[in-house]
């Protein structure tokens, strides 16, 4: 079962690049982020004609997540529990029915959190967009706890907007005041991982130089000035099934690319 995550940075802008990658990579299921489209505006027929079932949780112009699946999906739910008033489309989950077993697959687009305000003591203030990021991560931790309690294979995949370690950035010193790399952000990420999840990529690959995002500005791609912020976290039951994990780095050098590239795992499911 090949499961992928891909922040496409707008379905309209990626209307050619996304099908091209799907044709070459042939994922069974992909979690998309930043579709930047309402549900009715998503070009579902294009992907249905390619053999994918389409489930969207959209929003006009911003955010938006989706699942494309060549396998049966059951119990599709939209929205991260814990804040009914939160209208931002950032979470979708479903049970993927594989040949051997089902996997609960969550697609997420974690808030960026910038800009950050700092108090007189230099500490970040948990308000505004940064406060929303931290509260969203607390809700995600609660949902992750519930998912672990099922004792089923669970994969939480998406753009986490978190640089977990200095080795996950080409130039970590330039990110010290950024919401993606603040100690408080990374601690919130570890609180989720430490529930019992495995960072799929780091389970197989160590060391620096592995990135999933390169900014469009300042020649970041050409200089390989990237960061690793797109992650797949696996429950113990899913981690036991892990066969492979890869970052499809070459996609960034294609025509009209997203600033992110796909990351995928292969599970024995």
TASUL-V559678 format. One record per residue. RES is the residue in three letters. PHI is phi as a letter, one per 30 degrees, with the letter a starting at -180 (none if undefined). PSI is psi in radians with two decimals (999 if undefined). BURIAL is 1 if it has 16 or more other C-alpha atoms within 10 Angstrom, else 0. Layout:
res=RES phi=PHI psi=PSI burial=BURIAL
res=RES phi=PHI psi=PSI burial=BURIAL
This chain:
res=UNK phi=none psi=1.96 burial=1
res=UNK phi=c psi=2.00 burial=1
res=UNK phi=c psi=2.31 burial=1
res=UNK phi=b psi=2.78 burial=1
res=UNK phi=b psi=2.47 burial=1
res=UNK phi=a psi=1.97 burial=1
res=UNK phi=d psi=1.90 burial=1
res=UNK phi=d psi=-0.19 burial=1
res=UNK phi=h psi=0.90 burial=1
res=UNK phi=j psi=2.01 burial=1
res=UNK phi=d psi=-0.60 burial=1
res=UNK phi=d psi=-0.71 burial=0
res=UNK phi=d psi=-0.40 burial=0
res=UNK phi=c psi=0.41 burial=1
res=UNK phi=d psi=-0.37 burial=0
res=UNK phi=c psi=-0.70 burial=0
res=UNK phi=d psi=-0.67 burial=1
res=UNK phi=d psi=-0.89 burial=1
res=UNK phi=e psi=-0.61 burial=0
res=UNK phi=d psi=-0.76 burial=0
res=UNK phi=d psi=-0.72 burial=0
res=UNK phi=e psi=-0.71 burial=1
res=UNK phi=d psi=-0.69 burial=0
res=UNK phi=d psi=-0.67 burial=0
res=UNK phi=d psi=-0.52 burial=0
res=UNK phi=h psi=0.90 burial=0
res=UNK phi=d psi=2.61 burial=1
res=UNK phi=d psi=-0.71 burial=1
res=UNK phi=b psi=2.41 burial=1
res=UNK phi=b psi=2.33 burial=1
res=UNK phi=c psi=2.12 burial=1
res=UNK phi=c psi=2.51 burial=1
res=UNK phi=b psi=2.77 burial=1
res=UNK phi=h psi=0.91 burial=1
res=UNK phi=d psi=-0.43 burial=1
res=UNK phi=h psi=0.86 burial=1
res=UNK phi=a psi=2.53 burial=1
res=UNK phi=d psi=2.82 burial=1
res=UNK phi=e psi=-0.75 burial=1
res=UNK phi=d psi=-0.39 burial=0
res=UNK phi=d psi=-0.09 burial=0
res=UNK phi=d psi=2.32 burial=1
res=UNK phi=d psi=1.15 burial=0
res=UNK phi=d psi=-0.60 burial=1
res=UNK phi=e psi=-0.63 burial=0
res=UNK phi=e psi=-0.76 burial=0
res=UNK phi=d psi=-0.54 burial=1
res=UNK phi=d psi=-0.64 burial=0
res=UNK phi=d psi=-0.38 burial=0
res=UNK phi=d psi=0.00 burial=0
res=UNK phi=j psi=0.22 burial=0
res=UNK phi=c psi=2.37 burial=1
res=UNK phi=d psi=2.45 burial=1
res=UNK phi=c psi=2.18 burial=1
res=UNK phi=b psi=2.13 burial=1
res=UNK phi=c psi=2.69 burial=1
res=UNK phi=b psi=1.53 burial=1
res=UNK phi=c psi=3.04 burial=1
res=UNK phi=a psi=2.45 burial=1
res=UNK phi=d psi=2.15 burial=0
res=UNK phi=i psi=-0.37 burial=0
res=UNK phi=b psi=2.79 burial=1
res=UNK phi=h psi=-2.46 burial=1
res=UNK phi=i psi=2.28 burial=1
res=UNK phi=b psi=2.79 burial=1
res=UNK phi=a psi=2.77 burial=1
res=UNK phi=b psi=2.28 burial=1
res=UNK phi=c psi=2.21 burial=1
res=UNK phi=b psi=2.32 burial=1
res=UNK phi=c psi=-0.10 burial=1
res=UNK phi=c psi=2.77 burial=1
res=UNK phi=d psi=2.48 burial=0
res=UNK phi=c psi=2.45 burial=1
res=UNK phi=b psi=2.70 burial=0
res=UNK phi=h psi=0.99 burial=0
res=UNK phi=d psi=2.23 burial=1
res=UNK phi=b psi=2.63 burial=0
res=UNK phi=b psi=2.40 burial=1
res=UNK phi=j psi=2.39 burial=1
res=UNK phi=d psi=2.16 burial=1
res=UNK phi=d psi=2.79 burial=0
res=UNK phi=j psi=-0.22 burial=0
res=UNK phi=a psi=1.46 burial=0
res=UNK phi=e psi=-0.42 burial=0
res=UNK phi=d psi=-0.19 burial=0
res=UNK phi=d psi=1.96 burial=0
res=UNK phi=c psi=0.03 burial=0
res=UNK phi=d psi=2.28 burial=1
res=UNK phi=d psi=1.67 burial=1
res=UNK phi=b psi=-0.02 burial=1
res=UNK phi=b psi=2.34 burial=1
res=UNK phi=b psi=2.47 burial=1
res=UNK phi=b psi=2.71 burial=1
res=UNK phi=a psi=2.77 burial=1
res=UNK phi=c psi=2.13 burial=1
res=UNK phi=c psi=2.17 burial=1
res=UNK phi=c psi=1.75 burial=1
res=UNK phi=d psi=3.10 burial=1
res=UNK phi=d psi=-0.59 burial=0
res=UNK phi=c psi=-0.59 burial=0
res=UNK phi=a psi=2.92 burial=0
res=UNK phi=c psi=2.60 burial=1
res=UNK phi=b psi=2.26 burial=1
res=UNK phi=d psi=2.05 burial=1
res=UNK phi=c psi=2.11 burial=1
res=UNK phi=c psi=2.22 burial=1
res=UNK phi=c psi=2.26 burial=1
res=UNK phi=b psi=2.62 burial=1
res=UNK phi=b psi=1.65 burial=1
res=UNK phi=d psi=2.44 burial=1
res=UNK phi=e psi=2.52 burial=1
res=UNK phi=d psi=-0.87 burial=1
res=UNK phi=j psi=-0.13 burial=1
res=UNK phi=c psi=2.64 burial=0
res=UNK phi=d psi=2.73 burial=0
res=UNK phi=c psi=2.34 burial=1
res=UNK phi=c psi=2.45 burial=1
res=UNK phi=c psi=2.41 burial=0
res=UNK phi=d psi=3.09 burial=0
res=UNK phi=e psi=-0.49 burial=0
res=UNK phi=d psi=0.03 burial=0
res=UNK phi=i psi=-0.03 burial=0
res=UNK phi=d psi=2.54 burial=0
res=UNK phi=d psi=2.51 burial=1
res=UNK phi=c psi=2.26 burial=0
res=UNK phi=d psi=1.23 burial=1
res=UNK phi=b psi=2.95 burial=0
res=UNK phi=h psi=-2.46 burial=0
res=UNK phi=d psi=-0.57 burial=1
res=UNK phi=d psi=-0.67 burial=1
res=UNK phi=d psi=-0.69 burial=1
res=UNK phi=d psi=-0.71 burial=1
res=UNK phi=e psi=-0.85 burial=1
res=UNK phi=d psi=-0.70 burial=1
res=UNK phi=d psi=-0.63 burial=1
res=UNK phi=d psi=-0.71 burial=1
res=UNK phi=d psi=-0.58 burial=1
res=UNK phi=d psi=-0.71 burial=1
res=UNK phi=d psi=-0.69 burial=1
res=UNK phi=d psi=-0.68 burial=1
res=UNK phi=d psi=-0.68 burial=1
res=UNK phi=d psi=-0.76 burial=0
res=UNK phi=d psi=-0.69 burial=1
res=UNK phi=d psi=-0.67 burial=1
res=UNK phi=d psi=-0.76 burial=0
res=UNK phi=d psi=-0.72 burial=0
res=UNK phi=d psi=-0.70 burial=1
res=UNK phi=d psi=-0.59 burial=1
res=UNK phi=d psi=-0.34 burial=0
res=UNK phi=d psi=-0.32 burial=0
res=UNK phi=h psi=0.54 burial=0
res=UNK phi=c psi=2.83 burial=1
res=UNK phi=d psi=2.19 burial=1
res=UNK phi=b psi=2.35 burial=1
res=UNK phi=b psi=2.18 burial=1
res=UNK phi=c psi=1.90 burial=1
res=UNK phi=b psi=2.42 burial=1
res=UNK phi=l psi=-2.97 burial=1
res=UNK phi=d psi=1.82 burial=1
res=UNK phi=d psi=-0.23 burial=1
res=UNK phi=h psi=0.68 burial=1
res=UNK phi=b psi=2.22 burial=1
res=UNK phi=c psi=1.80 burial=1
res=UNK phi=d psi=-0.71 burial=1
res=UNK phi=b psi=2.77 burial=0
res=UNK phi=e psi=-0.59 burial=1
res=UNK phi=d psi=-0.19 burial=1
res=UNK phi=c psi=0.20 burial=1
res=UNK phi=b psi=2.43 burial=1
res=UNK phi=d psi=-0.64 burial=1
res=UNK phi=b psi=1.30 burial=0
res=UNK phi=e psi=-0.45 burial=1
res=UNK phi=d psi=-0.34 burial=0
res=UNK phi=d psi=-0.05 burial=0
res=UNK phi=c psi=0.12 burial=0
res=UNK phi=d psi=-0.46 burial=0
res=UNK phi=c psi=0.24 burial=1
res=UNK phi=c psi=2.50 burial=1
res=UNK phi=e psi=-0.39 burial=1
res=UNK phi=d psi=-0.35 burial=1
res=UNK phi=b psi=0.02 burial=1
res=UNK phi=e psi=2.54 burial=1
res=UNK phi=e psi=-0.65 burial=1
res=UNK phi=d psi=-0.64 burial=0
res=UNK phi=d psi=-0.82 burial=1
res=UNK phi=d psi=-0.60 burial=1
res=UNK phi=d psi=-0.69 burial=0
res=UNK phi=d psi=-0.67 burial=1
res=UNK phi=d psi=-0.78 burial=1
res=UNK phi=d psi=-0.57 burial=0
res=UNK phi=d psi=-0.54 burial=0
res=UNK phi=d psi=-0.88 burial=1
res=UNK phi=e psi=-0.73 burial=1
res=UNK phi=d psi=-0.09 burial=0
res=UNK phi=d psi=-0.40 burial=0
res=UNK phi=k psi=0.29 burial=0
res=UNK phi=c psi=2.75 burial=1
res=UNK phi=c psi=2.27 burial=1
res=UNK phi=d psi=1.87 burial=1
res=UNK phi=e psi=-0.76 burial=1
res=UNK phi=d psi=-0.79 burial=1
res=UNK phi=d psi=-0.23 burial=0
res=UNK phi=d psi=-0.39 burial=0
res=UNK phi=c psi=-0.45 burial=0
res=UNK phi=b psi=2.26 burial=0
res=UNK phi=c psi=2.93 burial=0
res=UNK phi=i psi=2.96 burial=0
res=UNK phi=d psi=3.06 burial=0
res=UNK phi=j psi=0.12 burial=0
res=UNK phi=c psi=1.96 burial=1
res=UNK phi=b psi=2.79 burial=1
res=UNK phi=b psi=-0.03 burial=1
res=UNK phi=b psi=2.32 burial=1
res=UNK phi=b psi=2.14 burial=1
res=UNK phi=e psi=2.68 burial=0
res=UNK phi=d psi=-0.31 burial=0
res=UNK phi=c psi=2.76 burial=0
res=UNK phi=h psi=0.52 burial=0
res=UNK phi=i psi=0.58 burial=0
res=UNK phi=e psi=-0.73 burial=0
res=UNK phi=d psi=-0.81 burial=1
res=UNK phi=d psi=-0.58 burial=0
res=UNK phi=c psi=-0.05 burial=0
res=UNK phi=h psi=0.68 burial=1
res=UNK phi=c psi=1.34 burial=1
res=UNK phi=c psi=3.09 burial=1
res=UNK phi=b psi=2.69 burial=1
res=UNK phi=c psi=1.85 burial=1
res=UNK phi=b psi=-0.03 burial=1
res=UNK phi=c psi=2.03 burial=1
res=UNK phi=b psi=2.70 burial=1
res=UNK phi=b psi=1.99 burial=1
res=UNK phi=c psi=2.31 burial=1
res=UNK phi=c psi=2.34 burial=1
res=UNK phi=d psi=2.85 burial=1
res=UNK phi=e psi=-0.67 burial=1
res=UNK phi=d psi=-0.57 burial=1
res=UNK phi=d psi=-0.68 burial=1
res=UNK phi=e psi=-0.60 burial=1
res=UNK phi=d psi=-0.35 burial=0
res=UNK phi=c psi=-0.04 burial=0
res=UNK phi=d psi=2.19 burial=1
res=UNK phi=c psi=-0.54 burial=0
res=UNK phi=a psi=2.74 burial=0
res=UNK phi=a psi=2.40 burial=1
res=UNK phi=b psi=2.66 burial=0
res=UNK phi=c psi=2.15 burial=1
res=UNK phi=d psi=1.23 burial=1
res=UNK phi=e psi=-0.65 burial=1
res=UNK phi=d psi=-0.37 burial=0
res=UNK phi=e psi=-0.54 burial=1
res=UNK phi=d psi=-0.44 burial=1
res=UNK phi=c psi=0.12 burial=0
res=UNK phi=d psi=-3.03 burial=0
res=UNK phi=d psi=2.30 burial=0
res=UNK phi=h psi=1.04 burial=0
res=UNK phi=d psi=2.77 burial=1
res=UNK phi=d psi=2.87 burial=1
res=UNK phi=d psi=-0.17 burial=1
res=UNK phi=c psi=2.83 burial=1
res=UNK phi=b psi=2.81 burial=1
res=UNK phi=d psi=2.54 burial=1
res=UNK phi=b psi=2.37 burial=1
res=UNK phi=b psi=2.75 burial=1
res=UNK phi=b psi=2.74 burial=1
res=UNK phi=c psi=2.15 burial=1
res=UNK phi=c psi=2.59 burial=1
res=UNK phi=d psi=1.28 burial=1
res=UNK phi=b psi=999 burial=1
